[in-house]
Amino acid sequence: MQTLEFAAGTQMADPLPAHITEGTFAAQYLVKEDDSIPDQIPGAGLIDDAILIKRVFSRNETEFMWLEILLAFASSPQN
């Protein structure tokens, strides 16, 4: 408990950008089979996954678009 209070008291910032953290969480949730609604349930198993992915993308759309542009530029052949 003291560790949590110390972190809150010093207002430590997460070193990763929010879009990376949220995107990683969403990707891990997607591949996890036993989540809020198990993925084995036909027709409903992937709905919670899709809702989470959509929410994370909509919250961080600008950052993800910039990441896509940077990756496309980095992978293009240099003349």
C-alpha positions as CSV (number, residue, x, y, z in Angstrom):
1,M,0.0,0.0,0.0
2,Q,2.9,2.4,0.8
3,T,4.3,1.8,-2.7
4,L,1.0,2.9,-4.3
5,E,0.8,5.9,-2.1
6,F,4.4,6.9,-2.9
7,A,3.7,6.6,-6.6
8,A,0.6,8.7,-6.3
9,G,2.3,11.2,-4.1
10,T,5.2,11.8,-6.5
11,Q,2.8,11.8,-9.5
12,M,5.0,9.5,-11.5
13,A,4.1,9.4,-15.2
14,D,4.0,6.3,-17.3
15,P,7.0,6.3,-19.6
16,L,5.0,4.9,-22.5
17,P,2.6,7.0,-24.5
18,A,-1.1,6.3,-23.8
19,H,-1.8,5.0,-27.3
20,I,0.9,2.3,-27.0
21,T,-0.3,1.2,-23.6
22,E,-3.9,1.0,-24.6
23,G,-3.2,-0.6,-27.9
24,T,-1.0,-3.3,-26.2
25,F,-3.8,-3.9,-23.6
26,A,-6.4,-4.3,-26.4
27,A,-4.2,-6.7,-28.4
28,Q,-3.6,-8.8,-25.3
29,Y,-7.3,-8.9,-24.5
30,L,-8.1,-9.9,-28.1
31,V,-5.8,-13.0,-28.0
32,K,-6.9,-14.0,-24.5
33,E,-9.6,-16.7,-24.9
34,D,-11.0,-16.4,-21.3
35,D,-12.1,-12.8,-21.0
36,S,-15.4,-11.1,-19.9
37,I,-17.3,-13.1,-22.6
38,P,-15.4,-16.3,-23.5
39,D,-14.4,-16.3,-27.2
40,Q,-15.8,-19.8,-27.6
41,I,-19.4,-18.6,-27.3
42,P,-20.7,-18.4,-30.9
43,G,-21.9,-15.0,-32.0
44,A,-21.1,-13.2,-28.8
45,G,-17.6,-14.3,-27.9
46,L,-15.8,-11.7,-29.9
47,I,-18.2,-8.9,-29.4
48,D,-16.5,-7.6,-26.2
49,D,-13.1,-7.8,-28.0
50,A,-14.4,-5.8,-30.9
51,I,-16.0,-3.1,-28.7
52,L,-12.7,-2.7,-26.8
53,I,-10.6,-2.5,-30.0
54,K,-13.0,0.1,-31.5
55,R,-12.9,2.2,-28.3
56,V,-9.1,2.2,-28.1
57,F,-8.8,3.1,-31.8
58,S,-11.3,5.9,-31.5
59,R,-9.6,7.3,-28.5
60,N,-6.2,7.3,-30.2
61,E,-7.0,7.5,-33.9
62,T,-4.6,10.4,-34.6
63,E,-1.6,8.7,-33.0
64,F,-2.4,5.3,-34.7
65,M,-2.6,7.1,-38.1
66,W,0.7,8.8,-37.6
67,L,2.2,5.4,-36.6
68,E,0.9,3.9,-39.8
69,I,2.4,6.7,-41.9
70,L,5.7,6.3,-40.2
71,L,5.8,2.6,-40.7
72,A,4.8,3.0,-44.4
73,F,7.6,5.5,-44.9
74,A,10.1,3.3,-43.1
75,S,9.3,0.3,-45.2
76,S,9.3,2.0,-48.6
77,P,12.3,1.5,-50.7
78,Q,14.8,4.3,-50.6
79,N,15.9,5.7,-54.0
